[in-house]
């Protein structure tokens, strides 16, 4: 993935995250959403923008974030 594509994609991800109803989410939900966003970007970078890599990275990142956030309190 070229930097011309990666930087706008990351900016859109950060902007969309800011628009979410973050205050009403539990710590576990926040961790899962963050993990999915990071995993999706990482999957896209590793597979050079491949859809399967992006979706797979988001799924794996979401699961990891969910498990890491399950022990935290709100």
LOTI-515502 format. One line per 8 residues: number of its first residue (from 1); their letters; for each residue z negated, x, y of N, C-alpha, C. Coordinates in steps of 0.05 Angstrom, whole numbers, plus 32768, in hexadecimal, padded with zeros to 4 digits. Each point is the difference from the previous one (the first is absolute). Layout:
N
NUM	A	Z X Y Z X Y Z X Y; ... .
END
This chain:
74
1	XXXXXXXX	8000 8011 7FE9 8000 7FEF 8017 8000 8012 8019; 8011 7FFA 8012 8001 8010 8019 7FEA 7FF9 8013; 7FF9 8013 8011 7FEA 7FFB 8013 8007 7FEA 8013; 801A 7FFC 8006 8008 7FEA 8012 7FFA 7FE5 7FF4; 7FFE 7FFE 7FE6 7FF9 7FE7 7FF3 7FE2 7FFE 7FFB; 7FF4 8017 7FF9 7FE3 8000 7FF9 7FEE 7FF9 8017; 8005 800C 8017 7FEF 7FFC 8017 8000 7FE2 800A; 8017 7FF4 8003 8000 7FE3 8007 7FF2 7FEF 7FEB .
9	XXXXXXXX	8004 8006 7FE6 7FF4 7FF1 7FEB 7FE1 8002 8002; 7FF6 8017 8005 7FE3 8004 8003 7FF6 7FF1 8018; 800E 8001 8016 7FF8 7FF1 8018 7FFF 7FE2 7FFC; 8014 7FF6 7FF2 8001 7FE3 7FFA 7FE8 7FF9 7FEE; 7FFA 8011 7FEC 7FE9 7FFB 7FEF 7FE6 7FFF 800F; 7FFC 8012 8012 7FE8 8001 8010 7FFE 7FE7 8012; 8017 7FF9 800C 8000 7FE8 8012 7FFA 7FE7 7FF0; 800C 7FFD 7FE9 7FFB 7FE8 7FF0 7FE4 7FFE 7FF6 .
17	XXXXXXXX	7FF4 8017 7FFA 7FE4 8000 7FF8 7FEE 7FF7 8016; 8006 8007 8019 7FF0 7FF8 8016 8002 7FE2 8006; 8015 7FF3 7FF7 8003 7FE3 8004 7FF2 7FEF 7FEB; 7FF8 800D 7FEB 7FF3 7FF1 7FEA 7FE4 7FF6 8008; 7FF6 7FED 7FF1 7FE5 7FF6 8006 7FEC 8012 7FF2; 7FFE 8018 800A 7FF0 8015 7FF4 7FE2 7FF9 8001; 7FF7 7FF1 8015 7FE3 7FFB 8003 7FF6 7FED 7FEA; 8010 7FEF 7FF5 7FF7 7FED 7FEC 8003 800A 7FE3 .
25	XXXXXXXX	8009 8019 7FFD 8004 800B 7FE6 7FE7 800F 7FF6; 7FFB 8000 7FE7 7FEA 8010 7FF4 8009 801D 7FFF; 7FED 8011 7FFB 8005 801D 7FFE 8014 8005 7FEA; 7FFD 7FF2 7FEA 8012 8004 7FE9 801C 7FF8 8007; 8004 7FEA 800F 801A 7FF7 8008 800D 8013 8014; 7FF0 800B 8012 800A 8013 8013 8009 801A 7FF2; 7FF0 8009 7FEC 8007 8018 7FF1 801A 7FFB 7FF0; 8003 7FE9 7FF5 8018 7FFA 7FF0 8019 7FFF 8012 .
33	XXXXXXXX	7FFD 7FF4 8017 8017 7FFE 8013 8008 801C 800A; 7FEC 8010 8006 8006 801B 800A 800C 8011 7FEA; 7FF5 7FFD 7FE8 800C 800F 7FE9 801C 7FF8 7FFA; 8006 7FE6 8002 801B 7FF6 7FFB 8014 800B 8016; 7FF7 8001 8019 8011 800A 8015 8006 801E 7FFC; 7FEB 800F 7FFB 8003 801D 7FFC 8010 8005 7FE7; 7FFB 7FF2 7FEB 800F 8004 7FE7 801D 7FF8 8003; 8006 7FEB 800F 801C 7FF9 8004 800F 8015 8010 .
41	XXXXXXXX	7FF4 800B 8014 800D 8015 8010 8003 8019 7FEF; 7FEC 8007 7FF1 8001 8018 7FEE 8016 7FFC 7FEB; 8001 7FE8 7FF4 8015 7FFB 7FEC 801C 8001 800B; 8003 7FF6 8019 801A 8002 800D 8008 801C 8006; 7FED 8010 8008 8006 801C 8006 8007 8010 7FE7; 7FF1 7FFC 7FEB 8005 800E 7FE7 801A 7FF9 7FF3; 8008 7FE6 8001 8019 7FF7 7FF3 8017 7FFF 8014; 7FFD 800B 8018 8015 8000 8014 8009 7FE4 8007 .
49	XXXXXXXX	7FED 7FEE 8003 8005 7FE5 8009 8007 7FED 7FEA; 7FFB 8007 7FE7 8006 7FEF 7FEA 7FEE 7FE8 7FFF; 800B 7FE8 7FFA 7FF0 7FE8 8000 7FEB 8000 7FEA; 8007 8009 7FE9 7FED 8001 7FEA 7FE8 8012 8006; 8006 8017 800C 7FEB 8013 8007 7FEE 7FF5 8016; 800C 7FF2 8013 7FF0 7FF4 8016 7FEE 7FEB 7FF6; 800A 7FEE 7FF0 7FF0 7FEA 7FF5 7FEC 800B 7FED; 8008 8013 7FEF 7FED 800C 7FED 7FE9 800E 800E .
57	XXXXXXXX	8007 800F 8015 7FEC 800E 8010 7FED 7FED 800D; 800A 7FEA 800B 7FEF 7FEC 800D 7FED 7FF3 7FEB; 800B 7FFA 7FE9 7FEF 7FF4 7FEB 7FEA 8013 7FF7; 8007 8018 7FFB 7FEC 8014 7FF7 7FEC 8005 8016; 8009 8003 8019 7FEE 8005 8016 7FED 7FE8 8005; 800A 7FE8 7FFC 7FF0 7FE8 8003 7FE9 7FFF 7FEB; 8007 8007 7FE8 7FEC 8000 7FEA 7FEB 8016 8005; 8009 8018 8008 7FED 8015 8006 7FEE 7FF9 8017 .
65	XXXXXXXX	800C 7FF5 8016 7FF0 7FF8 8017 7FEC 7FEA 7FF9; 8008 7FEE 7FEF 7FEE 7FEA 7FF7 7FE8 800B 7FF1; 8006 8013 7FEE 7FEA 800C 7FF0 7FED 8011 8011; 800C 800E 8014 7FEF 8011 8011 7FEF 7FEF 8013; 800A 7FE9 8008 7FF2 7FEF 8013 7FEC 7FEC 7FF3; 8000 7FFF 7FE6 7FEF 7FEC 7FF3 7FE2 8006 8002; 7FF8 8018 8004 7FE4 8007 8002 7FF6 8000 801C; 8011 7FFE 8013 7FF8 8000 801D 7FF7 7FE4 8008 .
73	XX	7FEF 8000 8013 7FF7 7FE6 800B 8010 7FFA 8019; 8001 7FE8 8008 800F 7FF7 8018 7FF6 800E 8018 .
END
